[in-house]
Amino acid sequence: MEAGIVGLPNVGKSTLFNALTRAGALAANYPFATKDPNVGVVPLPDPRLEIIRGYIQTERIVPAALRVVDIAGLVRGASKGEGMGNQFLSHIRETDAILHVVRCFEKAPGGEEILHVDGGVDPIRDADTIDMELILADLQTVESALPRAERAARSREPEAMARLALLQKLAPVLNEGKPARGALGSITEPEQVKALKGLGLITAKKVLYVMNVDDTDVEGKGPLCQKIRARAAGEGALAVPVCARLEEELGALDEADRDVMLKDMGLAEPALAALARAAYTLLGLQSFYTAGPKEIRAWTVPIGAKAPQAAGVIHTDFEKGFIRAEIYSVGDLEKFHTEKAIREAGKLRVEGKEYVMRDADVCHFLFNV
């Protein structure tokens, strides 16, 4: 699972990235400081891993992970190359989702003044600015691909004709200043779906708004956040409040001190845990587990995935030679304490190729290569 972080300069993108990845010192507070993106791998909080370890001894725990790509702040004209904008945008075309950071605070925690590139704080205007740059970048991609697609479609080959039909659906939507997501409902043919993935359109991706708040509004109840929540609801997107500066500070503490600080702030958990769950929900994902003496590991599959597809996440040979899976739930392990007791209670299920995976399944896959 991979997400690209976008936003205007000085909205807290780098601070959020540092908090997510515990990357250390803050990046320079300048737009376009570098054309190379920051890339980090973020372990996803998952209390069920510790539950499993409470009953199965193991050498290590491996959580599922989110790969995060952070590009320099975008400004108006990025789609036309302002600030080397297109060089930045190319880095997030292959991601699964967009984390759109919007500034929902007037001053930073502690009262520090952080200048806004447009002179004042307006999260809706900021979101509109970023959306339009992404739409224009996608429009350039579609318009440059159309002539080639028209020539290729003369062959009457199904794949070429599907690509042309796809581009013809996307062009008018983008020309109207709307994201490519607005055309997805009409793209159902397998060849067009495949062609869409190959285009790497940024505005076809699902969006999670990260409302960067100050430490007086950690739950995102203020008027600036309410505007973004309403926007997200209207788009079918999600919105999560995060005080990026606070999360970065929490990430630098050991567990005991972090728990004290969370309690003092009246928080049950770091906001990044809520962000991770929201990203999972947004992408329609769920976790299953493998557990043994070497490691307990969380794996990620789409909701609705069947057992062979889940096995293939571990190794392609597992999917090719899939025979069956032995499965129980984390809840079964909490109740019966051992796999032996789960088996004796008749709760260890033997499932075949048509089994649809459930969240919190613990699996042993049998395969033959």
Summary of the structure (lengths in Angstrom):
residues: 369
radius of gyration: 22.9
end to end distance: 27.3
largest distance: 67.6
contacts: 1185
relative contact order: 0.13
helix: 46%
strand: 20%
